[in-house]
Amino acid sequence: MKFLGSQLSYFFANRRTRTNVKKLLKFVLVLVLMYAAYSILFHYVALYEGQDHSWVTGFYWVLVTMSTLGFGDIVFTTDLGRGFSMLVLFSGVLFLLVMLPFTFIEFFYAPWMKAMNQAKAPKKLPEGTTNHVIITKLDAVTDALIKKLVAYKIEYAILEPDLQKAVDLSDMDYHVVNCDATDYETYKNLCIERANMVVATGSDMENTNVAFTVREFNKDVKIVASAASSDSVDILEMAGANYVLQMGEILGRSLARRTLGGNARVHVIGHIDELVIGESTAQETPLIGKTIVESKIRESTGASIVGIWERGKYKQPMPDSVITDKTVLVLAGTVEQLRNYDELVSIYHVSDKPVVIIGAGRVGRAAAKSLSERQIDYRIIDKNPDRIRDPEKYILGDAADHDVLKKAGLEEAHTALITTHSDDVNIYLTIYCRQLSPNMQIISRATYEKNINTMHRAGADFVMSYATMGANSIFNIIDGQDVLTLAEGLNIFNHKVNRKLADKSLIESDIRKDTGCTVVAIKCKDDGMVVSPDPKRVLLLNQEIILIGSSEGENEFSSRYEKDRE
């Protein structure tokens, strides 16, 4: 009923539609009057021929004749009667079979369908909408962002200027407003003064327009804009953007963080306040063949094993989990605790061979820059001569060519980063590199979520998504929550203890059983950061807990233990 009310509202709001409905009603009135007149004339013609019929029969005969059904149960035998029959028949063909359908479609059906579409994709947000996120374009990044917004019950609206595209998105259960993001008048209808954030992910010039326009309406709303070019960052900030994200830079650095560096030392992949998350390979270390309990890592270093990677598959660490030469340990602890771990294993699995980066686009160059900062040698392969910057580091050629890969040192390299923008190419190269070097670490970029499992099956150890990186970066700004992506589908995130969790111990809360997420640390006012807390530790209201879990687990956690919102 609410949707029908919206349709009627849009239908009668248009002046032209109201005029068309009046014309349709006039046509129907003429048709009714004609029908009544023919029904009356029917009796006079029938009496002329000596027939006597009821009024119902007259209405029946006119309807049957005008609609061309012609049952033939009532017929006239005189020329007058047959002439009258032809007049009624031709009138029916013209008015009922020709004019009425076209008039109905033109004056009612088409406007009604348009009203239905406008009800699905309105021109403005409902009055009173507040704390919402306005998204100027639906793409891979914002699509991933929307999934997080829905999981955390944050309102959003996508701007789409094309009505049919807006309707299609609405049919796919997106919240859409049929407006142009670059139109000044648009923001008068978006409750912009009460919005939480505006996310602009179009071209750099379009994002500049959006930021400048939004800032005129609301001086305080947060504006996040993407930038394809580093030269656009300053311009976007001058236009009013609070945060400018270079997605390629973010993904490149994330890929580089996954690189183990050719030794067994811990390499940091992220941190939340004092808690540091790192990874270390077990290959060629004395840990191989031992269980988690037998390794005594926590007792000797203070760091805790909070996860295990086995060829791209994340596993929860159990006391009896056996460490193999394919195991990558996910460690959590303070900087000092991770340094203690380094002192134990830093002499193992040492390699000075360069990392091979396939693709010298924005992502590949960002990864190279990050590796350089870590003093890790690298080689970049690209078949575009314009991208060759340093002949010592860059290799011109096709990565599908075995000679090119050999020149880059792939067969001896400990890690390969595959960074092209095509998922199909990345899957192809992953299979190729895995065949050439079965024991190397392969880290691949993905654009579409549907290809992630395929990349793992192809041999990738880790897959990082452009969309997930961007979505998490934006979500961190929106909700003030730190979300670190360890790999595609696995996150570290924080949560403030609310009434649903307060005064329960970790074991009583059943967080791990119910959601698949593990509490790796608790921020306490008195004790500071408590890493790998005791299962019997009681959670207190407004304490902050830090968890590790899959994207599905995070969504399940947010659904079960939704944040208290004003």
Residue pairs with C-beta under 8 A, 6 or more apart in sequence:
3 119
6 119
6 122
7 112
7 115
7 116
7 119
8 115
9 119
10 115
10 118
10 119
10 122
11 17
11 111
11 112
11 115
12 18
12 21
14 111
17 111
17 115
20 106
20 107
20 108
20 111
21 107
21 108
21 111
23 103
23 107
24 103
24 104
24 107
24 108
27 99
27 100
27 103
27 107
31 95
31 96
31 100
34 91
34 95
35 59
35 62
35 63
35 66
38 62
38 66
38 88
38 91
39 55
39 58
39 59
39 61
39 62
40 58
41 84
42 53
42 58
42 61
42 62
42 84
43 53
43 55
43 58
45 76
45 80
45 81
45 84
46 52
46 53
46 58
46 76
46 81
48 78
48 80
48 81
49 76
49 77
49 78
49 80
49 81
53 61
53 74
57 74
61 74
62 88
64 70
64 71
65 85
65 88
65 89
65 92
66 88
66 89
66 91
66 92
66 95
66 96
67 92
67 96
67 97
68 89
68 92
68 93
68 97
70 89
75 81
75 85
76 82
76 84
76 85
117 163
117 164
117 166
117 167
118 163
118 178
120 166
120 167
120 170
120 171
120 176
121 160
121 163
121 166
121 167
121 169
121 170
121 176
121 177
121 178
122 177
122 178
123 177
123 178
123 179
123 189
124 177
124 179
124 189
124 190
125 132
125 157
125 177
125 189
125 190
125 191
127 191
128 191
129 155
129 191
129 194
130 191
130 194
130 195
131 154
131 155
131 194
131 195
131 196
132 154
132 155
132 156
132 157
132 191
132 194
132 195
132 196
133 149
133 154
133 155
133 156
133 157
133 195
133 196
133 197
133 198
133 199
133 478
134 156
134 157
134 159
134 190
134 192
134 195
134 197
134 198
134 199
135 142
135 145
135 146
135 156
135 157
135 158
135 159
135 199
135 201
136 159
136 181
136 198
136 199
136 200
136 201
136 202
136 206
136 207
136 210
137 158
137 159
137 181
137 200
137 201
137 202
138 146
138 158
138 160
138 169
138 174
139 201
140 447
140 448
140 466
140 467
140 470
141 201
141 226
141 247
141 466
141 467
141 470
141 471
141 474
142 158
142 199
142 201
142 471
143 467
144 449
144 465
144 467
144 468
144 470
144 471
145 199
145 470
145 471
145 474
145 475
146 156
146 158
146 174
147 471
147 555
148 471
148 472
148 475
149 155
149 156
149 475
149 478
151 554
151 555
151 558
151 559
152 479
152 558
152 562
152 563
153 562
153 565
154 196
154 478
154 479
155 175
156 175
157 175
157 176
157 177
157 190
158 169
158 174
158 175
158 176
158 177
159 176
159 177
159 179
159 180
159 181
159 186
160 166
160 169
160 176
160 177
160 178
160 179
161 178
161 179
161 180
161 181
161 183
163 178
166 176
166 177
166 178
169 176
170 176
177 189
177 190
179 186
179 189
179 190
180 186
181 200
181 202
181 206
181 210
182 206
182 209
182 210
182 213
184 213
187 213
187 214
187 217
188 217
192 198
192 214
192 217
192 218
192 221
193 217
193 218
195 218
195 221
196 221
196 222
196 478
197 221
197 222
197 223
197 224
197 477
197 478
198 210
198 211
198 214
198 221
198 222
198 223
198 224
199 224
199 225
199 474
200 206
200 207
200 210
200 211
200 223
200 224
200 225
200 226
200 241
201 207
201 225
201 226
201 470
202 210
202 226
203 228
204 227
204 228
204 229
204 232
204 235
204 236
207 225
207 226
207 227
207 232
207 236
207 241
208 225
208 232
208 235
208 236
208 239
209 239
210 223
210 225
211 223
211 225
211 236
211 239
211 240
211 241
212 239
212 240
214 221
214 223
214 240
215 223
215 239
215 240
222 242
222 243
222 477
222 478
223 240
223 241
223 242
223 243
224 241
224 242
224 243
224 244
224 245
224 474
224 477
225 236
225 241
225 243
225 244
225 245
226 244
226 245
226 246
226 247
226 470
227 233
227 236
227 244
227 245
227 246
228 246
228 248
228 362
230 246
230 249
232 244
233 244
233 246
236 244
237 244
243 477
245 470
245 473
245 474
246 362
247 466
247 469
247 470
248 361
248 362
248 363
248 366
248 466
249 362
249 366
250 366
250 469
250 470
250 473
251 363
251 366
251 445
251 464
251 465
251 466
251 469
251 470
252 362
252 363
252 364
252 365
252 366
252 367
252 368
252 369
252 370
252 419
253 366
253 367
253 369
253 370
254 464
254 469
254 485
255 363
255 367
255 417
255 419
255 443
255 445
255 464
256 366
256 367
256 368
256 370
256 371
256 374
256 417
257 267
257 268
257 269
257 270
257 370
258 269
258 279
258 441
258 443
258 462
258 464
258 487
259 267
259 355
259 371
259 376
259 415
259 417
259 441
259 443
260 267
260 279
260 280
260 281
260 328
260 414
260 415
260 441
261 267
261 374
261 376
262 349
262 350
262 351
262 352
262 353
262 376
262 414
262 415
263 346
263 348
263 349
263 350
263 351
264 280
264 281
264 282
264 283
264 284
264 285
264 345
264 346
264 348
264 349
265 280
265 342
265 345
265 346
266 278
266 279
266 280
266 303
266 331
266 338
266 341
266 342
267 278
267 279
267 280
267 374
268 276
268 277
268 278
268 338
269 277
269 278
269 279
269 484
269 486
270 276
270 277
270 484
270 486
270 492
271 277
271 484
272 482
272 484
272 492
272 494
272 521
272 546
273 523
273 529
274 334
274 528
274 529
275 332
275 333
275 334
275 520
275 521
275 529
275 531
275 546
276 332
276 333
276 334
276 335
276 338
277 306
277 330
277 331
277 332
277 484
277 486
277 492
278 330
278 331
278 332
278 333
278 338
279 309
279 328
279 329
279 330
279 331
280 328
280 329
280 331
280 341
280 345
281 327
281 328
281 329
281 349
281 441
282 288
282 323
282 324
282 325
282 327
282 328
282 329
283 325
283 326
283 348
283 349
284 325
284 348
284 349
285 345
285 348
285 349
286 348
287 295
287 297
287 323
287 327
287 329
287 345
288 323
288 324
288 325
288 327
289 322
289 323
289 324
290 322
290 323
291 319
291 320
291 321
291 322
291 323
292 305
292 317
292 318
292 319
292 320
292 321
292 323
293 319
293 320
295 305
295 323
297 303
297 304
297 305
297 329
297 331
297 341
298 304
298 305
298 532
300 340
300 344
301 333
301 337
301 338
301 340
301 341
301 344
302 333
302 334
302 336
302 337
302 340
302 531
303 331
303 332
303 333
303 337
303 338
303 340
303 341
303 531
304 331
304 332
304 333
304 520
304 531
304 532
305 317
305 329
305 330
305 331
306 317
306 330
306 331
306 332
306 518
306 520
306 532
306 548
307 314
307 315
307 316
307 317
307 329
307 330
307 486
307 490
307 518
307 548
308 314
308 315
308 316
308 317
308 321
308 323
308 327
308 328
308 329
308 330
309 315
309 327
309 328
309 329
309 330
309 461
309 462
309 487
310 324
310 326
310 327
310 328
311 326
311 461
312 456
312 460
312 461
312 462
312 463
312 487
313 456
314 330
314 486
314 487
314 489
314 490
314 550
315 321
316 512
316 518
323 329
328 461
330 486
330 548
331 338
331 341
332 520
332 521
332 531
332 532
332 548
333 341
333 531
334 529
334 531
337 531
351 414
352 377
353 377
353 409
353 412
353 413
353 414
354 376
354 377
354 378
354 379
354 408
354 409
354 413
355 371
355 376
355 377
355 378
355 379
355 413
355 414
355 415
355 416
355 417
356 378
356 379
356 381
356 405
356 408
356 409
356 410
356 413
356 415
356 416
356 417
357 364
357 367
357 368
357 371
357 378
357 379
357 380
357 381
357 416
357 417
357 419
358 364
358 380
358 381
358 399
358 416
358 417
358 418
358 419
358 420
358 429
359 380
359 381
359 382
359 399
359 418
359 419
359 420
359 421
359 445
360 380
360 381
360 382
360 384
360 387
360 388
360 389
360 394
361 382
361 387
361 419
361 420
361 421
363 419
363 421
363 445
363 466
364 380
364 382
364 417
364 419
365 380
365 389
367 378
367 417
367 419
368 378
368 380
368 393
371 377
371 378
372 378
378 393
379 393
379 394
379 395
379 408
379 409
380 393
380 394
380 395
381 394
381 395
381 397
381 399
381 404
381 405
381 408
382 388
382 394
382 395
382 396
383 396
383 397
383 398
383 399
385 396
387 394
388 394
388 396
395 404
395 407
395 408
397 403
397 404
397 407
398 404
399 405
399 429
399 432
400 428
400 429
400 432
402 436
405 411
405 432
405 433
405 436
410 416
410 433
410 436
410 437
410 440
411 436
411 437
413 437
413 440
414 440
414 441
415 440
415 441
415 442
415 443
416 433
416 437
416 440
416 441
416 442
416 443
417 443
417 444
418 426
418 429
418 430
418 433
418 442
418 443
418 444
418 445
418 460
419 445
420 426
420 429
420 445
421 445
421 447
422 447
423 446
423 447
423 448
423 451
423 455
426 444
426 445
426 446
426 451
426 455
427 444
427 451
427 454
427 455
427 458
429 444
430 442
430 444
430 455
430 458
430 459
430 460
431 458
431 459
433 440
433 442
433 459
434 442
434 458
434 459
441 461
441 462
442 459
442 460
442 461
442 462
443 460
443 461
443 462
443 463
443 464
444 455
444 460
444 462
444 463
444 464
445 463
445 464
445 465
445 466
446 452
446 455
446 463
446 464
446 465
446 466
446 488
447 465
447 466
447 467
448 467
449 465
449 467
449 488
452 463
452 465
452 488
452 489
455 463
456 463
462 487
462 488
463 487
463 488
464 485
464 487
464 488
465 485
465 488
468 485
468 488
468 551
469 485
472 483
472 484
472 485
472 491
475 481
475 483
476 482
476 483
481 493
481 494
481 495
482 492
482 493
482 494
483 491
483 492
483 493
483 554
484 491
484 492
484 493
485 491
486 492
486 548
489 550
489 551
489 552
490 548
490 549
490 550
490 551
491 548
491 549
491 550
491 551
491 554
492 520
492 546
492 547
492 548
493 546
493 547
493 549
493 554
494 544
494 545
494 546
494 547
495 544
495 545
495 546
495 547
495 557
495 558
495 561
495 563
496 542
496 543
496 544
496 563
497 539
497 540
497 541
497 542
497 543
497 544
497 545
498 541
498 561
498 562
498 563
498 564
499 541
499 564
500 560
500 561
500 562
501 509
501 511
501 539
501 545
501 561
502 539
502 540
502 541
503 538
503 539
503 540
503 541
504 538
504 539
505 535
505 536
505 537
505 538
505 539
506 519
506 533
506 534
506 535
506 536
506 537
506 539
507 535
507 536
509 539
511 517
511 518
511 519
511 547
511 557
511 561
512 518
512 519
514 556
514 560
515 549
515 553
515 554
515 556
515 557
515 560
516 549
516 550
516 552
516 553
516 556
517 547
517 548
517 549
517 550
517 553
517 554
517 556
517 557
518 547
518 548
518 549
519 533
519 545
519 546
519 547
520 531
520 532
520 546
520 547
520 548
521 529
521 530
521 531
521 532
521 533
521 545
521 546
522 529
522 530
522 533
522 537
522 539
522 543
522 544
522 545
522 546
523 529
523 530
523 543
523 544
523 545
523 546
524 530
524 540
524 543
530 537
539 545
547 554
547 557
549 557
